[in-house]
Amino acid sequence: MNQNPKFIEYRCRADLNVYDSPSCNRLATQADLGRHLRVVSRNGDKSVEVCLLEDDYPGWLSIADLSQLEEATTPYRAIDLSIAEISDRLPAVIAFTQNAMKQPNYYLWGGTLGPNYDCSGLMQAAFAASGIWLPRDAYQQEAFTQVIPIEELLPGDLIFFGSQEKATHVGLYLGNGSYIHSSGENMGRNGIGIDVLSEQGDAVSQSYYRQLRRFGRVVKSYQPLVD
């Protein structure tokens, strides 16, 4: 690799795990084949700090995976989509989540590649498959979307759950009072499932309903901050 990798844009030659610390022992996110990144710093002979360009997400890559990077011949450039263009793509976004649910899966913290996802990883992957980029984490996705009242909720909108302080979970509204999401093993479905937005649902639906924060509409595709 070039001796000054910090200023070079790389492209993933394979699906890669990105970790939340230099020790590379806890998954933060995943980068699929073709994603762009820059190397920020190096931690001895074990890991390098990277920034994924499509969503500006930071993390650490194992040194062993450096061989799976190649210098990008064309720099990443985000596409600016109109609200109408995004709306037209929402049926495909919904279909992505429903098809993902049909595959054997379990909840994976940091999972964005499938078949195993975390909540925001499933949302990011579903939208990205239709050319719409969202930020990585649930609280970031909440801040990125346009807040809407429940009366205006439409299929393809996002539903955020958590505490008063922060969104910690997200699902995709399907219509008719139901939403699809990847939830954990404790008080969840340990994978992708459909729940109802009502206190009349089963124990899992009720648990999430009590954590309901707000609703958000995707009206733009994420534009990276990194030049």
C-alpha positions in Angstrom: 0.0 0.0 0.0 1.1 3.6 -0.5 3.2 5.1 2.3 0.6 7.9 2.7 -2.7 6.0 2.9 -4.5 8.7 4.8 -4.9 10.7 1.6 -5.8 7.8 -0.6 -9.3 6.5 -1.2 -9.6 2.8 -1.2 -12.3 0.4 -2.4 -13.2 -2.9 -0.7 -12.4 -6.0 -2.8 -14.5 -8.2 -0.4 -17.0 -7.9 2.4 -15.2 -6.7 5.5 -15.9 -6.4 9.2 -15.2 -3.0 10.8 -14.7 -2.9 14.5 -15.3 -0.3 17.2 -11.8 -0.3 18.7 -8.1 -1.0 17.7 -8.4 -4.4 19.4 -10.9 -5.5 16.7 -12.9 -7.7 19.1 -16.4 -6.0 18.7 -18.2 -5.5 15.5 -19.2 -1.9 14.8 -20.4 -2.2 11.2 -19.6 -4.0 8.0 -18.4 -2.8 4.6 -19.6 -4.7 1.6 -17.7 -5.3 -1.7 -17.2 -2.0 -3.5 -17.5 0.4 -0.5 -15.1 3.3 -0.3 -13.0 4.2 2.7 -9.9 6.1 3.8 -7.3 5.0 6.3 -7.0 7.5 9.1 -4.2 6.1 11.3 -2.4 2.8 12.1 -2.3 1.0 15.4 1.0 -0.9 15.3 0.8 -4.2 13.5 -2.8 -5.1 14.5 -5.3 -2.6 13.0 -5.9 0.6 11.1 -8.4 3.3 11.8 -10.7 3.9 8.8 -13.6 6.1 7.8 -16.2 4.7 5.4 -17.0 7.3 2.9 -20.7 6.6 2.0 -21.8 7.4 5.6 -18.7 8.9 7.3 -18.7 6.0 9.7 -15.5 5.5 11.7 -14.0 2.2 12.8 -11.1 -0.1 12.8 -10.0 -2.7 10.2 -7.8 -5.6 11.0 -4.4 -5.5 9.5 -5.1 -8.8 7.9 -7.8 -7.2 5.8 -5.6 -4.6 4.3 -5.0 -7.0 1.4 -8.7 -6.7 0.6 -8.4 -3.0 -0.2 -7.5 -1.6 -3.6 -6.9 2.0 -4.5 -10.1 3.5 -5.9 -9.8 4.5 -9.6 -12.8 6.7 -9.3 -13.6 8.7 -6.1 -16.9 8.1 -4.4 -19.6 10.7 -5.2 -23.0 10.7 -3.6 -26.1 11.0 -5.7 -28.5 13.8 -4.8 -32.0 12.3 -4.9 -35.3 14.3 -4.9 -38.1 13.4 -2.5 -40.1 12.0 -5.4 -37.2 9.8 -6.5 -36.9 8.5 -3.0 -40.6 7.8 -2.7 -40.5 5.9 -6.0 -37.8 3.6 -4.5 -39.6 2.8 -1.2 -41.5 -0.3 -2.5 -38.1 -1.8 -3.3 -36.8 -0.8 0.2 -39.7 -2.6 1.8 -39.3 -5.6 -0.4 -35.6 -5.8 0.6 -36.6 -6.2 4.3 -39.3 -8.7 3.6 -37.0 -10.8 1.5 -34.3 -10.6 4.2 -36.8 -11.9 6.7 -37.4 -15.0 4.6 -33.7 -16.0 5.0 -32.6 -17.8 8.2 -31.1 -15.0 10.3 -30.4 -13.8 13.8 -29.7 -10.4 15.4 -26.1 -9.4 14.9 -24.8 -6.2 16.6 -23.0 -4.3 13.9 -24.5 -6.4 11.1 -25.2 -4.6 7.8 -24.5 -7.3 5.2 -26.9 -10.0 5.9 -28.3 -12.5 6.5 -27.8 -11.2 10.1 -28.4 -7.5 10.9 -28.9 -5.2 13.8 -31.8 -2.8 13.6 -30.2 0.2 12.0 -28.0 -2.1 9.9 -31.1 -3.5 8.2 -32.5 -0.1 7.6 -29.2 1.1 6.1 -28.8 -2.0 3.9 -32.4 -1.8 2.7 -32.2 1.8 1.6 -28.6 1.5 0.2 -29.8 -1.4 -2.0 -32.0 1.2 -3.7 -29.3 3.8 -3.9 -30.4 5.8 -0.9 -27.8 6.2 1.9 -28.7 6.7 5.5 -26.4 7.3 8.4 -25.3 4.1 10.3 -26.8 4.2 13.8 -30.5 4.5 14.9 -29.9 7.9 16.7 -28.2 9.2 13.6 -31.0 8.0 11.3 -33.5 9.7 13.6 -31.7 13.0 13.3 -31.3 12.6 9.6 -35.0 12.1 8.8 -37.9 14.5 8.7 -40.1 14.3 11.8 -43.7 13.5 11.0 -46.8 13.0 13.1 -48.3 9.5 13.4 -51.3 10.7 11.3 -49.0 11.1 8.3 -47.2 7.8 8.7 -46.8 6.0 5.4 -45.1 2.7 4.3 -41.4 3.3 4.1 -41.2 5.7 7.0 -39.0 4.9 9.9 -40.1 4.4 13.5 -37.7 5.1 16.3 -37.7 3.7 19.8 -35.6 4.2 22.9 -35.4 6.5 25.9 -36.2 10.2 26.3 -32.5 10.8 25.8 -31.7 8.8 22.7 -33.1 6.6 19.9 -31.7 3.0 20.4 -33.9 1.1 17.9 -35.5 1.6 14.5 -38.0 -0.2 12.3 -39.6 0.3 8.9 -43.3 1.0 8.7 -45.2 -1.4 6.4 -48.7 0.1 6.7 -51.8 -1.1 8.5 -50.1 -0.5 11.9 -47.2 -2.9 11.4 -43.5 -2.5 11.0 -40.5 -4.7 10.3 -37.3 -4.6 12.2 -34.4 -6.7 13.4 -34.6 -7.1 17.2 -32.4 -8.7 19.8 -32.7 -11.9 21.7 -33.7 -10.3 24.9 -37.2 -8.9 24.6 -37.1 -9.2 20.9 -37.3 -11.8 18.1 -33.5 -12.4 17.7 -33.7 -11.5 14.1 -36.0 -9.9 11.5 -39.7 -9.9 12.3 -42.9 -7.9 12.0 -44.5 -6.2 15.0 -47.6 -4.1 15.5 -47.5 -0.5 16.6 -50.0 -0.9 19.4 -50.2 -1.7 23.1 -52.5 -4.5 22.1 -49.8 -6.7 20.5 -47.9 -9.5 22.1 -45.2 -9.0 24.7 -42.5 -8.0 22.2 -44.7 -5.5 20.4 -45.8 -4.1 23.7 -42.3 -3.7 24.9 -41.3 -1.7 21.9 -44.5 0.3 21.9 -43.6 1.5 25.4 -40.3 2.8 24.0 -41.8 4.6 21.1 -40.1 8.0 20.4 -41.0 9.4 17.1 -41.5 8.8 13.3 -39.2 10.0 10.6 -39.4 10.2 6.8 -36.4 9.8 4.5 -36.4 12.9 2.3 -32.7 12.8 1.1 -29.8 10.6 0.6 -26.8 11.1 2.9 -24.1 13.4 1.5 -20.6 12.6 3.0 -18.7 15.2 4.9 -15.3 13.8 3.9 -13.8 15.5 0.8 
